[in-house]
Amino acid sequence: MGFIVVAAGFVVFLNVAMYILLRSFLGKQGKKVHRLCLLLNLLSIIGIGVGFKPEQAVEVTAVIIQSVTIWLMLQVFLIVLLAAIWLGKFFFTLLAKRKATLIFSSTNTGRYVVAVMAAVALGLSLYGSFVERHELHTVEYTVPVEGLGERLEGYRIAQLSDVHLGSFYSLEDFRELLEKTVAEQPDVLVVTGDVFDNAGMTMQAARLLDSYSDRFPQGIYYCRGNHEYIRGIPLLEIALQDKRIHNLVNSNVLVLEDSRPLYIAGVDYPMQREQFDYLADAYTKKAMTGVPDNAVKILLAHHPNFIKNAAAYNTALVLSGHTHGGQLGFEGMPLVPPVFEYMRGWYSQGATRLYVHPGNGSWFPFRLGCQPEIAIFTLRGR
């Protein structure tokens, strides 16, 4: 319900912005165009409510939500483009020492500008909906670690996150993703939550992921996210109970013995937001229980704010997801409001480094300037 309220508020904002800009560019004709936009926005709100029903077939959900997404993102881009032109015209008239006007003097000119910008906006919306969100790429990073032992030198860790199995990410898509990850020849695979996002797929998805356990020399390590809670933890626990996947719920595993042994720990997702700080502290403490002080520690945490807790245990690396990198960016920088303190990429607190993965799937089927990725981290001594 909360998501629907937020989505409705977003649609209302789009509607107001479209009204102002269409009136500015088209004059009285803008009212007619705006009525059509208003009707489509009302249908979008209904579509969001219908499309996210849990009992809805994934194929039906995909059609409804994808259609709504294309329309909403078209408006976002059109508003940005028209606002830029509107501001440019306004300030040009001021600099030219003419009387600044908010209305285009020629309705024909305004109509032409709106038509061209609408075509550009539609192109961007379609590209983000059908092209870029499928453009998986691999990124490689070197992680320097003080006093790294000989056996851990060059150790490779692959991270996947936020697959969101369901209407926009099938089991076959997941299989293809795992195959491409295996091809990178990492020593270990870590998966940082929001994978099992459709109850009807949970059992099959767990079997599929488990079938790749032998393809990663040191196995698969997993921590759950908020969407696993939404879809049902009891079902997930049953699905994972006889699997070789290391399901890290405030726990840790010794992965490799060395002069500094490698431990991978994982924390649960604190669903009670008002108690997040308290739970994060308690979860991290439990996850690090029994880990030697001299160990190389890697913490899997779906929510990136766990870096604050991990730093207290001299953790070398925190791998997280949750934010999807904003799904809209430019040159690696998110272009959405900073809803999260840590949005995308690298952050550090003391000697502890955090990587926020942009995700492999999404429940909102759109990406632009924020491709899905396989992240590879290579440990190097210093």
PyMOL commands that set and color helices and strands:
alter all, ss='L'
color gray80, all
select helices_A, chain A and resi 2-26+29-51+58-95+107-130+132-134+171-183+199-210+213-215+226-231+233-240+273-287+304-313+324-326
alter helices_A, ss='H'
color red, helices_A
select strands_A, chain A and resi 137-145+156-160+188-192+220-223+246-247+251-256+262-266+296-300+317-320+329-330+333-334+345-349+352-356+373-381
alter strands_A, ss='S'
color yellow, strands_A
deselect
rebuild
show_as cartoon
